[in-house]
C-alpha cells in the first residue's frame, strides 16, 4: 500500500476518474475548497445521510427531524456568539505571502514533538521486546520527559492566549518556539489578527434598504430557534431531540486536504434537550451511541478514537471529538458537545421571548440544557472512501482497485450484465433489471468483456454483479458475483433480491 500522502492523492484521483467528486467550476480552474459531488458521489452521500437519519430519527421515538432555512435573522448570530467569537487567529508569512491559522501552526509544531516521543517509544519497545513497559518508560526517560514538558509549556501558553483573544502572546509564542514557514523557511511573520469565519451577503434590493445577513456556519441554530415550536406541535417531552442535515458555510483561512475542510459543506446535527443537571449523563450516552454508529458500518474499531477537548468552544462545558484515521492521520470526524443552556438562554435574552419548557413531572419551568452530536457529511464521505480504497494484486499478476464501501452505502447495489449483446440475452437482462430496480439502485451494462465490466464496478464499489448467459434462457438462473471475495454463485432469478437484501442488512 502506498504511503499516506500518496494514498490521499490516489483517492482524490480515483474520486474524479470514477465520478465521485469533481472540483467546483473546474473549467474555470476551480474554486478553492469547493467541490461538486458527481453521479456516484451524490448517491454515496445520499446513502450516508439516509443511514444517519435512520439511526437518529427513525430509530428514536423521541427524536424528530426538521429542515430549516440557511438564511436566518442576523440577530441569531449575535446571540449565538458567532459574530463576536467565531474567529480564527491568522498570520501571514511576509516572504512566501502564505496565510496560516496561527493556532494550527503551533499545534502542528506540537504534533512534531509528539512524533519525536512516539519514535523514541517505538525504538525502546523494539529494544526491550516483551518486557517493555511503555508507561514507565515515558515517566522516566529524560528525553521523553523533556519533550512532554515542552508540549505542556506550549499548551499552557497557547490556550489561555486563545481564550483571552490575546493575539500578541500567540505571536510571541510562535517566535519563541521558532516556527518557520513551511514554504519559505523564514520566521518573517506579520502580526496575528482575528478573522471571522462567517460569509455575509445583502438581503433586499436597494443599497439603503438592504441588510447584512450571514450564511449559516452551523445548522444547529436553526434547531434552537425552532425548539419550542417543535416541542409544542410535536408534544415532545424532555428528554427529546431535534435532528437536521444541511449546508453550512465557513470562510476557512486555510482550506486543504480535499473535502476534509471546505468552505461550503454539509452537517448532520442533532440537539438533545435535557433537564439541567442531567447533561453529563446524556453527554456520555451520546458519545457511546455515536461511536457505536460508526462501528456499525463494519469499519475496524481501531480507526476511531475519542479526543477530549482541552480548549472548549464558547458554548460548551464538555466536548469530545470522534477522530478517524484519515490518510493524513487521526483527525476530527464528529463532535459531541454539552452546550449547557448557552444558546437557548442567549436567544431568550436577544429575542425577548420566553423559551422555557414546562416539565410536568417536576412541575417546573426551565431552559433545557442541550447535548449536541455534530458530524460533517463530507468528512464522513472521505472516511468511507479512505477506508474503502483497496489495491489488490493476484497471483496471476493481474490487479484491481476495489472500493470496499459498506454495501448499505454503495452507490449501486447490483450491476446487470448480459454476457453478449445477442441471442436475446440483453432482452432477458433488461427484464431482470426492470424488475429489480424497484427495490435497488441497479446499473445496466453490455459494453466490453465481462472482466472489464467487473473491474469498473469494483472501482465504484458495487457489491453484486449479475451475469445473464445462455443457461439463463433455459433455466432462469444467473451468476451472481460478490465484490470483495469475487466468489460467484449460480442462483435463481427470483433469489437475487433476497441475496442482496440479506447483505444490506448485515452491512
Ligand atoms: N454545531 C457544532 C459545530 O458546528 P464543529 O466542530 O465546528 O461544531 C461539526 O463542526 C462538524 O462539522 C465537524 O466535526 C466536521 O465534521 C464538520 N466540519 C466543520 N468544519 C468543516 C469544514 N470546513 N469542512 C468540512 N466539514 C467541516
Boltz pocket constraint, residues with backbone or C-beta under 6 A from the ligand:
constraints:
  - pocket:
      binder: B
      contacts: [[A, 217], [A, 218], [A, 219], [A, 220], [A, 250], [A, 252], [A, 259], [A, 260], [A, 261], [A, 262], [A, 263], [A, 265], [A, 266], [A, 267], [A, 269], [A, 332], [A, 333], [A, 334], [A, 335], [A, 372], [A, 374], [A, 375], [A, 376], [A, 377], [A, 378], [A, 379]]
      max_distance: 6.0
